[in-house]
Amino acid sequence: MLNLSNKSIAELIDPRGFDCECGKHHAVNIRYIKTGIGVVNCVPEMLQALGAKKPFVLCDQSTWKAAGERVCNILKEANIPYVLHILPVDKPAPDEWALGNAIMRLDMSCDLILGVGSGVINDLCKEIAYKSGKVNAIVGTAPSMDGFASATSSMERDHVKVSLNNQCPQGILLDAEILAQAPMRMLWAGFGDMVAKYVAICEWRITNLITGEYYCEAVAELTRAALRKIMANADKLVQRDPEAVLAVADGLVLAGLSMAFAGCSRPASGLEHYFSHMWEMMALDRGQPYDLHGILVGVGTVLSMRLYKWIRTLKPDPEKMQAHAAAYSYEAWEKQVRRIFGKAADEIIRIENREKKNDPERLQKRIANIQAHWDDILAIIDEELPSYDELYAAMKATGMPVEPSDLDNISEDDVITAYLGARDIRDKYLSCSMLWDMGLEMEAAEVIRKSLK
């Protein structure tokens, strides 16, 4: 069986790729990745490797101070011409305004989009490159998310969080000294985005049993290897130890490569990410700020782990599942969607009308598979998820938020609403989808409510 987890990052980006037993040929369009101490000085080397002669450099106010000015000085010293645009806001959102602002400044004589930043800047640069047909690269400023090497962008479109397929950066530079100086909340965010992988892999395997969705064990194991690397360095992260930060950065790159190999976000996100997406959408609807994605994901991971403790005690009830299926009403579902999603409801309804996840025939197939594979589902949970108490303690020891009450603008009702709406954001099967199929949605919501501290 193909073993990706024993390969170096340099080996993983071999353009020849890898034939896999899953039926896919795993390959990424990334030509240059370098992580380490002082590697920001390799910007000219990266551009040469990518055949670029004039980059369009994109930063925001914060990332300009963190590394953007330094990158531009390095370009000047190397006599490399460039065009610079600094977004005129300190904390831009990955939305239509920021994307349009950057694209309107894009000099088409530039042959590469060079982002200096992390989550938002990276996502914007992927979109700009994809839509302009140019190559893109990133110099990271914080180990805050796992999208450096992924081929998707997490964007806000019409007040709805969407994952857009585009292209991987062809060059990635992650300097541990720069990353270690990021605000502690961004270091927590990277850690939160990684502990999420426990739930993500678990749900990917469960979904494969229930819906037949594609699954690759080689990619899953690569993600587990990234997770092991990060957990081994968790205690040193808060000390800003460069080696620990580098381990987190490498883990985030590996997680991104896993998504690129799989061709989807399955190896990296499950229900825990959908708590985050829901809270972000609520904030957008209310015109309120929201926390870093990885911070929200970390709290979502804690809630998901609590839910799985309860799932372990369950046994499918055929009569309950059939009663739930018979009681389904599109009109009642639409009413709940409009109550939960507000201005974004029309987009959610369009998704359902296109994907038809609530279709009675599809529901019956899922119910049958849940009953047939319940013992296998419980075995997967035991194999993939760590001890809740140990994970909670590891997260708590970093000082990061672990409870919804640790976050601003998120009430107890917001937690329950996020859970109830999570299965409707996209046609992605999650643990909350399985519990809905089992007729246990409201009981699960009450379990979560009772767990809040």
Salt bridges, closest charged atoms under 4 A:
ASP14 OD2 - ARG16 NH2 2.66
ASP19 OD1 - HIS25 ND1 2.71
GLU45 OE2 - LYS34 NZ 2.92
GLU127 OE1 - LYS131 NZ 2.40
ASP146 OD2 - LYS197 NZ 2.30
ASP193 OD1 - LYS197 NZ 3.50
ASP193 OD1 - HIS273 NE2 3.05
GLU213 OE2 - ARG266 NE 2.77
GLU217 OE2 - ARG224 NH1 2.75
GLU221 OE1 - ARG224 NH1 2.94
GLU221 OE2 - ARG228 NH2 2.77
ASP250 OD2 - LYS229 NZ 3.31
GLU272 OE2 - HIS273 ND1 2.65
GLU280 OE1 - LYS161 NZ 3.22
GLU280 OE1 - HIS277 ND1 3.96
GLU280 OE2 - HIS293 ND1 3.02
ASP291 OD2 - ARG185 NH2 2.79
GLU334 OE2 - ARG338 NE 3.20
ASP346 OD1 - ARG338 NH1 2.88
GLU347 OE2 - ARG157 NH2 4.00
GLU347 OE1 - ARG350 NH2 2.92
GLU352 OE1 - LYS357 NZ 2.94
GLU355 OE2 - ARG354 NE 3.15
GLU361 OE2 - LYS365 NZ 3.95
ASP376 OD2 - HIS373 ND1 3.25
ASP382 OD1 - ARG312 NE 2.98
GLU383 OE1 - ARG205 NH1 2.88
GLU384 OE2 - ARG205 NH1 2.69
GLU384 OE2 - ARG224 NH2 2.72
GLU403 OE2 - ARG306 NH2 2.45
GLU412 OE2 - ARG449 NH1 2.77
ASP413 OD1 - ARG449 NH1 3.37
ASP414 OD1 - ARG286 NH2 2.67
ASP424 OD1 - LYS357 NZ 2.94
ASP424 OD1 - ARG423 NH1 3.46
ASP427 OD2 - ARG362 NH2 3.69
ASP437 OD2 - ARG366 NE 2.71
GLU443 OE2 - LYS320 NZ 3.06
GLU446 OE1 - ARG449 NE 3.80
